[in-house]
Amino acid sequence: VSASSEYSGYPAWYAFDRASTSSWISANGQMTGWIQYAFTEQKDIVSYGITSREHAIARGDLKSWTLEGSNDGLVWNVVDERSNIEQWQSKEKRVFSLKKKESYRYYKINVTEIHQVGNAPYISIGDIGFYTDAQMNIRSLTGGVAFADANGNGATTDLGYGMLPTNNEWDKYISNFPPSKIQLGKTLDDVFHWNGAVTWSQDTPNIT
């Protein structure tokens, strides 16, 4: 493991130690930079996971970056690019799928922009993982546990304001899917086949 810089006490290899409380942090003032892992041989990957640092008020979460691959550590190819990724929560893990299977010995995350939590002037990453076909996971969306009213409070009937808690992935990504992206003559149910599919979310609606 190597990185463009390290903050004292937070070395790059902490991003690969699988410990929930450790993390790599770049040098103070370094809000762009990179971290890379060198396998002993070429590894096929189809996705990779990033977990944010476990800290409520001081993090430099990733906002824009590229994942790059190399077989000699000198010539790099961009295999994935992400920009303007929304803010992370402390210790939140996200998995990013590649467009196709890639095979390289070296993999590098090159960070070009961060979310400054508490104005932290550095990059911080809690954990990084590279996944093969056999290691891919599917996570259900978080959902509300009750209907919400116009003020974001719980309601006993569906008032058309989504679910409580209001900050849930079902409403964010499914219910509020942009109508402009739905094919002419189709409905949201044609896109997600969601009618009655309450088991798609982690939570069970409760209106009692």
GIQUI-V420032 format. One record per residue. N is the residue number from 1. RES is the residue in one small letter. PSI is psi in whole degrees, 0 to 359 (999 if undefined). Layout:
N | RES | PSI
N | RES | PSI
This chain:
1 | v | 137
2 | s | 164
3 | a | 163
4 | s | 330
5 | s | 166
6 | e | 141
7 | y | 140
8 | s | 125
9 | g | 357
10 | y | 67
11 | p | 163
12 | a | 324
13 | w | 345
14 | y | 336
15 | a | 354
16 | f | 13
17 | d | 358
18 | r | 12
19 | a | 139
20 | s | 341
21 | t | 357
22 | s | 160
23 | s | 157
24 | w | 137
25 | i | 133
26 | s | 168
27 | a | 149
28 | n | 128
29 | g | 352
30 | q | 96
31 | m | 3
32 | t | 153
33 | g | 190
34 | w | 159
35 | i | 138
36 | q | 157
37 | y | 133
38 | a | 113
39 | f | 165
40 | t | 344
41 | e | 172
42 | q | 138
43 | k | 131
44 | d | 128
45 | i | 150
46 | v | 348
47 | s | 168
48 | y | 152
49 | g | 144
50 | i | 133
51 | t | 131
52 | s | 160
53 | r | 143
54 | e | 92
55 | h | 128
56 | a | 328
57 | i | 0
58 | a | 96
59 | r | 153
60 | g | 77
61 | d | 149
62 | l | 135
63 | k | 316
64 | s | 138
65 | w | 170
66 | t | 147
67 | l | 126
68 | e | 148
69 | g | 149
70 | s | 153
71 | n | 353
72 | d | 357
73 | g | 4
74 | l | 310
75 | v | 122
76 | w | 142
77 | n | 134
78 | v | 121
79 | v | 346
80 | d | 144
81 | e | 131
82 | r | 140
83 | s | 147
84 | n | 41
85 | i | 137
86 | e | 161
87 | q | 143
88 | w | 162
89 | q | 162
90 | s | 130
91 | k | 27
92 | e | 133
93 | k | 135
94 | r | 141
95 | v | 133
96 | f | 123
97 | s | 143
98 | l | 159
99 | k | 332
100 | k | 166
101 | k | 134
102 | e | 151
103 | s | 106
104 | y | 163
105 | r | 323
106 | y | 139
107 | y | 134
108 | k | 134
109 | i | 115
110 | n | 106
111 | v | 125
112 | t | 346
113 | e | 144
114 | i | 163
115 | h | 122
116 | q | 105
117 | v | 120
118 | g | 25
119 | n | 32
120 | a | 122
121 | p | 50
122 | y | 167
123 | i | 140
124 | s | 135
125 | i | 127
126 | g | 318
127 | d | 148
128 | i | 137
129 | g | 145
130 | f | 133
131 | y | 139
132 | t | 181
133 | d | 320
134 | a | 348
135 | q | 8
136 | m | 144
137 | n | 153
138 | i | 127
139 | r | 131
140 | s | 149
141 | l | 150
142 | t | 145
143 | g | 169
144 | g | 162
145 | v | 356
146 | a | 161
147 | f | 151
148 | a | 152
149 | d | 187
150 | a | 338
151 | n | 6
152 | g | 13
153 | n | 165
154 | g | 146
155 | a | 156
156 | t | 348
157 | t | 162
158 | d | 110
159 | l | 5
160 | g | 17
161 | y | 17
162 | g | 203
163 | m | 161
164 | l | 129
165 | p | 149
166 | t | 336
167 | n | 80
168 | n | 153
169 | e | 332
170 | w | 310
171 | d | 320
172 | k | 314
173 | y | 333
174 | i | 296
175 | s | 323
176 | n | 26
177 | f | 133
178 | p | 120
179 | p | 331
180 | s | 341
181 | k | 359
182 | i | 132
183 | q | 143
184 | l | 131
185 | g | 357
186 | k | 166
187 | t | 175
188 | l | 328
189 | d | 331
190 | d | 330
191 | v | 310
192 | f | 350
193 | h | 56
194 | w | 354
195 | n | 111
196 | g | 6
197 | a | 61
198 | v | 339
199 | t | 358
200 | w | 339
201 | s | 162
202 | q | 337
203 | d | 154
204 | t | 124
205 | p | 139
206 | n | 113
207 | i | 16
208 | t | 999
